[in-house]
Amino acid sequence: MRKNRKKRNAIIWTIVAVLVIVFGYFSFVRPQQQAKRTVTVGIMSGDKNDENLWKSVAKTAKDKYNVTIKTKEFTDYNQPNKALQNGDVDLNAFQHKLFLKNWNQAHKTNIVSLGDTFITPIRVYSKKYKSIKDLPNGATIAVPNDATNESRALTVLKNAGLFTLKKGTKLATANSIASNPKNIKIKELAADQTARSLNDVDAAVVNTNYAQAAGLNYKSAIFVEPINKDAKQWVNIIAVKKSDKNNELYKDVVKAYQTEKTKQFLKKHYGSAEIPAWNLNFNK
């Protein structure tokens, strides 16, 4: 009897020990493991399509890579990189490559691109002409007056064949124009005013977000920024601190984004206004 009692007690204590281990695993170890598989991505608020896109990416990340993606929204373009640098987010997805380059230079930070997302080509619009080739001699074209967007706009007009820019130009202004056979005149305006100026100028280079706000159909543009080496700097990215660039967990987030599913989402909700960029050839 005593041997049976000891045997029974041993079995009971073994079961108790197993239950304690299992409880401890599910109560402490597994949540900690799962927390390590959670990535917070900083995005800009206000765009429902962007929010829904990240929900789609999050589902792919969870289903395929067992990664939980959480998003943190910001209202100021100065916030996401600060949050990344401070560790408030693990990644962010809101900026193009030139914005990041200028940010790093201005703030002495070391943030890098972990993967490309999309590019939003800038476009030229006109209420007077159907083609960029129809612009007359002496035509006035409105462009954004902030440094990066003005440079981008002038580069687009260069690619349209309206004029050339001086060799070695990195950040173009109206003074960077070299050969100008049609005597094109540049009118510098705040970026959010270029679309509104269309009644007063022959054409305007308008950022997509401001074109949408003004009710312009991007399909009505008379010229679209081409996908070439000049456009590469305008590709939007998923960014990370350089010290984390080899983090496999973060790379899984990029993989979850760069899918055919994402391509179809962008096509459905943005048409050709936003183009998946991770497989584009910018060496043309």
GINORWO-V255971 format. One record per residue. N is the residue number from 1. PHI is phi in whole degrees, 0 to 359 (* if undefined). PSI is psi in whole degrees, -180 to 180 (* if undefined). D_LAST is the distance of its C-alpha to the last C-alpha in whole Angstrom. Layout:
BEGIN
n:N phi:PHI psi:PSI d_last:D_LAST
n:N phi:PHI psi:PSI d_last:D_LAST
END
This chain:
BEGIN
n:1 phi:* psi:-42 d_last:89
n:2 phi:296 psi:-39 d_last:87
n:3 phi:294 psi:-40 d_last:85
n:4 phi:296 psi:-39 d_last:84
n:5 phi:295 psi:-42 d_last:83
n:6 phi:296 psi:-41 d_last:81
n:7 phi:296 psi:-43 d_last:79
n:8 phi:296 psi:-44 d_last:78
n:9 phi:298 psi:-39 d_last:78
n:10 phi:297 psi:-41 d_last:75
n:11 phi:295 psi:-43 d_last:73
n:12 phi:299 psi:-46 d_last:74
n:13 phi:292 psi:-32 d_last:72
n:14 phi:295 psi:-43 d_last:70
n:15 phi:297 psi:-43 d_last:68
n:16 phi:300 psi:-44 d_last:69
n:17 phi:298 psi:-43 d_last:66
n:18 phi:297 psi:-43 d_last:64
n:19 phi:298 psi:-40 d_last:64
n:20 phi:297 psi:-43 d_last:63
n:21 phi:296 psi:-46 d_last:60
n:22 phi:297 psi:-45 d_last:59
n:23 phi:299 psi:-43 d_last:59
n:24 phi:297 psi:-38 d_last:58
n:25 phi:297 psi:-49 d_last:55
n:26 phi:286 psi:-24 d_last:54
n:27 phi:272 psi:-31 d_last:56
n:28 phi:234 psi:-51 d_last:54
n:29 phi:290 psi:-52 d_last:52
n:30 phi:298 psi:-45 d_last:50
n:31 phi:302 psi:-37 d_last:49
n:32 phi:292 psi:-39 d_last:48
n:33 phi:297 psi:-43 d_last:46
n:34 phi:294 psi:-37 d_last:44
n:35 phi:299 psi:-35 d_last:44
n:36 phi:288 psi:-16 d_last:42
n:37 phi:260 psi:17 d_last:39
n:38 phi:253 psi:132 d_last:39
n:39 phi:235 psi:130 d_last:36
n:40 phi:258 psi:126 d_last:36
n:41 phi:246 psi:128 d_last:32
n:42 phi:274 psi:127 d_last:32
n:43 phi:227 psi:167 d_last:31
n:44 phi:275 psi:144 d_last:31
n:45 phi:274 psi:166 d_last:34
n:46 phi:104 psi:-17 d_last:35
n:47 phi:252 psi:104 d_last:32
n:48 phi:298 psi:-36 d_last:34
n:49 phi:297 psi:-39 d_last:31
n:50 phi:294 psi:-41 d_last:29
n:51 phi:299 psi:-45 d_last:33
n:52 phi:292 psi:-34 d_last:33
n:53 phi:299 psi:-44 d_last:29
n:54 phi:288 psi:-26 d_last:31
n:55 phi:294 psi:-40 d_last:34
n:56 phi:295 psi:-44 d_last:32
n:57 phi:297 psi:-40 d_last:30
n:58 phi:298 psi:-38 d_last:34
n:59 phi:294 psi:-43 d_last:35
n:60 phi:298 psi:-43 d_last:32
n:61 phi:298 psi:-40 d_last:33
n:62 phi:289 psi:-47 d_last:37
n:63 phi:291 psi:-39 d_last:37
n:64 phi:262 psi:-32 d_last:34
n:65 phi:238 psi:1 d_last:35
n:66 phi:56 psi:40 d_last:38
n:67 phi:248 psi:129 d_last:36
n:68 phi:266 psi:119 d_last:38
n:69 phi:258 psi:127 d_last:35
n:70 phi:245 psi:143 d_last:37
n:71 phi:249 psi:145 d_last:35
n:72 phi:237 psi:123 d_last:36
n:73 phi:267 psi:144 d_last:36
n:74 phi:233 psi:155 d_last:35
n:75 phi:250 psi:-9 d_last:36
n:76 phi:235 psi:131 d_last:34
n:77 phi:295 psi:-13 d_last:31
n:78 phi:277 psi:-11 d_last:33
n:79 phi:276 psi:-43 d_last:34
n:80 phi:299 psi:-38 d_last:32
n:81 phi:288 psi:-34 d_last:31
n:82 phi:296 psi:-43 d_last:35
n:83 phi:297 psi:-38 d_last:36
n:84 phi:294 psi:-45 d_last:33
n:85 phi:296 psi:-36 d_last:35
n:86 phi:277 psi:-10 d_last:38
n:87 phi:88 psi:10 d_last:38
n:88 phi:286 psi:-25 d_last:39
n:89 phi:228 psi:160 d_last:36
n:90 phi:269 psi:-35 d_last:34
n:91 phi:220 psi:163 d_last:30
n:92 phi:221 psi:159 d_last:29
n:93 phi:216 psi:89 d_last:26
n:94 phi:205 psi:-13 d_last:26
n:95 phi:237 psi:158 d_last:23
n:96 phi:264 psi:174 d_last:20
n:97 phi:296 psi:-38 d_last:18
n:98 phi:290 psi:-38 d_last:19
n:99 phi:303 psi:-46 d_last:23
n:100 phi:296 psi:-42 d_last:23
n:101 phi:301 psi:-47 d_last:23
n:102 phi:294 psi:-37 d_last:25
n:103 phi:297 psi:-47 d_last:27
n:104 phi:300 psi:-40 d_last:28
n:105 phi:293 psi:-41 d_last:28
n:106 phi:285 psi:-31 d_last:31
n:107 phi:247 psi:6 d_last:33
n:108 phi:56 psi:39 d_last:33
n:109 phi:256 psi:171 d_last:31
n:110 phi:228 psi:67 d_last:29
n:111 phi:258 psi:140 d_last:28
n:112 phi:230 psi:166 d_last:24
n:113 phi:278 psi:133 d_last:22
n:114 phi:260 psi:-21 d_last:23
n:115 phi:180 psi:150 d_last:21
n:116 phi:280 psi:149 d_last:18
n:117 phi:244 psi:-77 d_last:19
n:118 phi:213 psi:169 d_last:18
n:119 phi:233 psi:140 d_last:16
n:120 phi:249 psi:96 d_last:18
n:121 phi:301 psi:138 d_last:16
n:122 phi:277 psi:152 d_last:18
n:123 phi:228 psi:157 d_last:19
n:124 phi:255 psi:130 d_last:21
n:125 phi:240 psi:156 d_last:24
n:126 phi:207 psi:144 d_last:27
n:127 phi:261 psi:-4 d_last:30
n:128 phi:249 psi:-25 d_last:31
n:129 phi:228 psi:150 d_last:28
n:130 phi:266 psi:-17 d_last:26
n:131 phi:218 psi:150 d_last:23
n:132 phi:299 psi:-29 d_last:21
n:133 phi:289 psi:-18 d_last:22
n:134 phi:277 psi:-10 d_last:26
n:135 phi:299 psi:132 d_last:26
n:136 phi:279 psi:169 d_last:29
n:137 phi:300 psi:137 d_last:29
n:138 phi:81 psi:11 d_last:30
n:139 phi:298 psi:145 d_last:29
n:140 phi:256 psi:128 d_last:29
n:141 phi:239 psi:127 d_last:26
n:142 phi:276 psi:138 d_last:27
n:143 phi:225 psi:156 d_last:25
n:144 phi:298 psi:146 d_last:26
n:145 phi:262 psi:-2 d_last:28
n:146 phi:280 psi:152 d_last:27
n:147 phi:305 psi:-51 d_last:25
n:148 phi:290 psi:-43 d_last:22
n:149 phi:288 psi:-32 d_last:22
n:150 phi:294 psi:-43 d_last:22
n:151 phi:299 psi:-43 d_last:20
n:152 phi:296 psi:-44 d_last:17
n:153 phi:297 psi:-44 d_last:19
n:154 phi:292 psi:-34 d_last:19
n:155 phi:294 psi:-38 d_last:15
n:156 phi:297 psi:-43 d_last:15
n:157 phi:294 psi:-33 d_last:17
n:158 phi:297 psi:-46 d_last:15
n:159 phi:294 psi:-23 d_last:12
n:160 phi:282 psi:-7 d_last:15
n:161 phi:86 psi:15 d_last:16
n:162 phi:281 psi:-32 d_last:19
n:163 phi:198 psi:178 d_last:19
n:164 phi:244 psi:163 d_last:18
n:165 phi:247 psi:152 d_last:18
n:166 phi:299 psi:142 d_last:20
n:167 phi:300 psi:140 d_last:19
n:168 phi:85 psi:2 d_last:19
n:169 phi:293 psi:127 d_last:19
n:170 phi:254 psi:-43 d_last:19
n:171 phi:235 psi:96 d_last:21
n:172 phi:286 psi:143 d_last:21
n:173 phi:230 psi:179 d_last:24
n:174 phi:301 psi:-29 d_last:25
n:175 phi:287 psi:-10 d_last:27
n:176 phi:275 psi:-7 d_last:23
n:177 phi:291 psi:131 d_last:22
n:178 phi:259 psi:-95 d_last:23
n:179 phi:283 psi:130 d_last:23
n:180 phi:222 psi:71 d_last:24
n:181 phi:298 psi:-27 d_last:25
n:182 phi:263 psi:7 d_last:26
n:183 phi:52 psi:47 d_last:28
n:184 phi:294 psi:134 d_last:26
n:185 phi:256 psi:136 d_last:28
n:186 phi:255 psi:127 d_last:27
n:187 phi:248 psi:115 d_last:29
n:188 phi:270 psi:126 d_last:29
n:189 phi:224 psi:162 d_last:31
n:190 phi:302 psi:142 d_last:31
n:191 phi:306 psi:-35 d_last:28
n:192 phi:280 psi:-1 d_last:31
n:193 phi:255 psi:-10 d_last:32
n:194 phi:297 psi:-42 d_last:29
n:195 phi:295 psi:-38 d_last:29
n:196 phi:289 psi:-15 d_last:33
n:197 phi:274 psi:-3 d_last:33
n:198 phi:299 psi:-24 d_last:31
n:199 phi:285 psi:-17 d_last:35
n:200 phi:249 psi:-9 d_last:35
n:201 phi:234 psi:172 d_last:31
n:202 phi:280 psi:-30 d_last:29
n:203 phi:198 psi:166 d_last:26
n:204 phi:212 psi:142 d_last:25
n:205 phi:266 psi:120 d_last:22
n:206 phi:233 psi:129 d_last:24
n:207 phi:297 psi:148 d_last:23
n:208 phi:301 psi:-42 d_last:23
n:209 phi:297 psi:-38 d_last:26
n:210 phi:284 psi:-31 d_last:28
n:211 phi:296 psi:-43 d_last:27
n:212 phi:296 psi:-43 d_last:29
n:213 phi:297 psi:-31 d_last:32
n:214 phi:271 psi:0 d_last:32
n:215 phi:80 psi:18 d_last:32
n:216 phi:278 psi:135 d_last:29
n:217 phi:276 psi:121 d_last:27
n:218 phi:300 psi:-22 d_last:23
n:219 phi:287 psi:-14 d_last:23
n:220 phi:273 psi:-1 d_last:25
n:221 phi:299 psi:146 d_last:22
n:222 phi:268 psi:-8 d_last:21
n:223 phi:199 psi:141 d_last:18
n:224 phi:240 psi:137 d_last:15
n:225 phi:308 psi:124 d_last:13
n:226 phi:284 psi:155 d_last:9
n:227 phi:274 psi:96 d_last:8
n:228 phi:214 psi:-171 d_last:5
n:229 phi:298 psi:-28 d_last:6
n:230 phi:293 psi:-30 d_last:9
n:231 phi:274 psi:-13 d_last:10
n:232 phi:302 psi:-35 d_last:11
n:233 phi:290 psi:-11 d_last:14
n:234 phi:261 psi:7 d_last:15
n:235 phi:288 psi:131 d_last:15
n:236 phi:283 psi:153 d_last:19
n:237 phi:221 psi:164 d_last:21
n:238 phi:263 psi:122 d_last:24
n:239 phi:251 psi:154 d_last:25
n:240 phi:210 psi:156 d_last:28
n:241 phi:295 psi:142 d_last:30
n:242 phi:304 psi:-34 d_last:29
n:243 phi:294 psi:-17 d_last:32
n:244 phi:251 psi:11 d_last:32
n:245 phi:293 psi:-20 d_last:28
n:246 phi:259 psi:10 d_last:30
n:247 phi:292 psi:115 d_last:32
n:248 phi:295 psi:-32 d_last:32
n:249 phi:298 psi:-44 d_last:33
n:250 phi:291 psi:-35 d_last:30
n:251 phi:295 psi:-32 d_last:28
n:252 phi:295 psi:-32 d_last:30
n:253 phi:295 psi:-43 d_last:29
n:254 phi:298 psi:-43 d_last:25
n:255 phi:299 psi:-38 d_last:26
n:256 phi:292 psi:-27 d_last:28
n:257 phi:280 psi:-47 d_last:25
n:258 phi:278 psi:71 d_last:22
n:259 phi:231 psi:166 d_last:24
n:260 phi:297 psi:-33 d_last:24
n:261 phi:300 psi:-43 d_last:27
n:262 phi:293 psi:-41 d_last:25
n:263 phi:302 psi:-44 d_last:22
n:264 phi:292 psi:-36 d_last:25
n:265 phi:297 psi:-47 d_last:26
n:266 phi:297 psi:-41 d_last:23
n:267 phi:296 psi:-42 d_last:23
n:268 phi:293 psi:-43 d_last:27
n:269 phi:264 psi:-20 d_last:27
n:270 phi:235 psi:-7 d_last:24
n:271 phi:60 psi:-130 d_last:23
n:272 phi:260 psi:12 d_last:19
n:273 phi:289 psi:-32 d_last:20
n:274 phi:233 psi:126 d_last:19
n:275 phi:245 psi:127 d_last:17
n:276 phi:306 psi:132 d_last:17
n:277 phi:249 psi:-9 d_last:14
n:278 phi:287 psi:-16 d_last:15
n:279 phi:242 psi:14 d_last:14
n:280 phi:281 psi:150 d_last:10
n:281 phi:260 psi:109 d_last:7
n:282 phi:261 psi:12 d_last:6
n:283 phi:264 psi:16 d_last:4
n:284 phi:280 psi:* d_last:0
END
